[in-house]
């Protein structure tokens, strides 16, 4: 049996008349980088907030590390980190002060805390800006500091809610590399994004959430197999049996003739 870190079963959450989550079920194995893909308003942030203990759900159940989980379970919440979509850092504090603050929230002090802060500053490439106020940072640097704040306590499960929103390509690549490095240590990561190319680069398994429901959940190759593809080519001087030969190729469902038109 797989070692499940997160189990979400038929979770529902409403905000007034709006169903943010409508019977969502999901399981994530230890050591995965699991991709959660969907448009704005799909329910991604709501799901992460519930799984991280930041919000309550109406019905259903959530388990972390095999134990029933509620937001009041502080022991389980210590095992979780979350990089929020809206930046959680304090602009008037330096990078080091921000990380010391978040580390202390999890009970770390003294040399243990200082070592953790130094390690994550180095990991996100901010050692040389450690004593500068976060408010002076670029958008990409703030995103990197936000990631550092999420992992300074060494969580076993990390939620990243659109961690590259509004960042420059260099910071985006730095975040990608850090996600891979964190996962290589054994950390389980759930990564949400609008962009297929991001989850494709990082996540062997992907779920598509839309309208508060999971529309699909599988590996990327299996998801792509569900989609029909259309290839348009224009040929001159083709052999008379060319259409028959194309039709005989496995996977070809339909051939059309006539002049080329706009994509379907």
N, C-alpha and C positions, 0 to 999 in steps of 0.2 A: 504494500500500500504506500502511496506517495505521502511524504511528510508535508501536510498542508499548513501553511502559515496563516492564510485568511480564508474563511468560509462565510459567504453571504448567502442567505437562503430566503427567497421570496420577500425581500425588503421593500417596503412601501413608505413613501414620505410625501405628504401634501403640504403646500403652502396656500391656504384658502381653497380656491377652486382648482388650483393647478397641481397636477400630479408630477412632482419632480422625479420620483422613482416609482415605477409601476410594476412591482413584482420582480425585482432584480435578484438573480442568483448567480454566484460566481465563486470559484475556488482558485487559489494561487498557491503553487508549490514552493517550498523552501529553495532559495537560490535562483528563482526566476527573475528576469526583467520582463515584466508583463505590461503590454501596451494597451492603453485605453483611449480609443479614438472616437471623436464625435464633435459636432458643431457646437457653437454657443447655445446654451440652454438645454443641452442634451441630458444633463444630470450628473456630469462627471465630478464637478466640485462637490455637489451634495453627497455623492457616494463616498468620495474621499473623506469628507468631513465626518460622516457617520463612522466610517471604518477607523478613523484616527481618534474618535472619541470627542470630536468638537461639536457634534450635533446629535440629537436624538432621532430615532426613526419611529414611525407610527406602529407598524406591524412587521413581523418577520423575525429573523435572528441573525446575529453576527458572532462568529468565533474567531479568536486570535490564538494561534499556537495551540489549537485544540481545546481552548477554554471559552465558555460563553463570555461575551464581552459587553460591557456597558461603559458609558463615559465616566462612571464613578469608580471604575477599577484602576486605581493608580499604578498598581504593580505592572499591569499589562501596558498601560499607556507609556510607561518608561521605556518600553521596548520599541516604541514607534517614533519615527521622525516625519515631519511634513514640511516640504518646501511649498509654501502657499503661492497662489497665483498673484495675489496682491502682496507686495513686499512687506515683510514682517520686521525689518531692521529699523533702528532708530537713527535718523539722519544726524542728530546732534552728538551722537556717540561715535568714537573711533571704531574702526573695524575690530580691534582687539577688545575694546570695551563691550561692543555688541556681543561678541562671542563669549566673553566672561559672564555677561548677564545671563545668556541662555544656558550656559553650562551650570551656573549656580542654581537655576531653576530645577535642574535635575540632580542637585545634591553634590556637585563636584566643587572642590576647593583646593587651595594650596598648589603644590607642585603638580599634582595630578591634573588639575584644571589648566594650569599654565602649559603643560605638555600637550594636552588635547588642543588647546587654542593654537599653539605653534604648528602643530601637525596639520590642522585643517586650513590654516592660512597658507601654508606651503602648498597644500593639495590644490587649492583653488587659485593659486598664483597671485596672492595678495600680501605676501610677506613684506614687500618693500613699501606697502601702503598701510601697514598694520596700525600706525599711530595717526592716520589721517581720518578726519570725520567722514562718515559714510555719505553725508549730504553732498560732499564734493566729488563723489565718484560718478563715473559714466553709468549709463543704464546697464551695460553689460557687467560692469564691476559690481554693481548693486545686486544683480542676479546671482553672481558668483558668491557674494557674501551671504545672500539669502540661503543658498545651498549649504554653505558652511555652517550657518546657524542651525539648520535642520539636522546636521549629523555630528555636531560637536559632542554630543553625549553618547555616540556610538550605538545607534539603534540597530535592531535586527531587521526591522521592516521600515522601508522608506517610501513615502508617498511624494511624488513630484507632480505638481499641478501646473502644467504648461511652463516649465522652468526656463524656456528660451524666449518667452514673449518679449518682443521689442529689443532684442540684443543684436549686437554686431556679429558678423561671421566668426571673428576670432574668439569671442566669448562663447558663442554657440558651440564651436568645436571644443573649447576648453571644458564646457559643461558635459558634452558627450564623452570626452575622455575620462572625466571624473566619475560619471555614471558607470562606465565600464570598469574603472578601477575599484569603485565601491563594491560592485557586484562580484569582482574577482576575490574579494575578502570573504565572500559568503553572504553578503547583505542581499535580502530580497527587496526588489524595487518595483513599484507600480508607477508607470510613467504615462501621464495624460498629455494629449496634444491634439491640435487641429490637423496636423500635417502627416500624411502617410509616409513621406520620406524620413521623418524623424523616427517613428516607430519601426519602420522598415530597417533602419540602421542599427537600432538598439534592441528590438524586442522579438524574440523567436515566436511568441504567441501574442495575438492581438484580439481584443474585443471591440466591437463597434456598438456604441450606445447612442440612441437617438430617441427623443421624445420620452425619456425615462424608461426605455426598454432596451434590452440587448437584442440587436438585430442579427448578430453573428459573433462567433468566438472560435478561433482556430489559428493554426499557423498561417503565415502569409501565403505560402504556395497553395495551400488548400482554399484560402479565401479567394485567391485569384482564379482558381479553377471554376468558381461559381459564376464568373462573369463571362458573358459572351464577348467575343472580339470580332471586329470587322476590319479587314485589310483591303484597301483599294489600290489597284494597280492598273496601269494603262499599257497595253501591249500592241505592237504592230507586227504583222507577219507571223502570228502564232500558228502552230500546226492545227489542223482541223480537229484533232482529238485532244487538244489541250484542255478544254473545259472538262472533258470526261476524266482526264488524268488528275486535275485539281480536285474534282468531286470525290475521287477515290482516296484522298489523303485523310487519315484518321482525324476526327475533330471538325472537319469541314461540314457545316450543316446546310449551307445555302450558297448558290452562285447566282449573281445577277449580271445582266448585260447592259449595254447602252453607254452613253457618255458619262464621264465622272460628274458627280454632284457634290454638294456640301456634305460634310460628315453627319451621320445620324445623331 
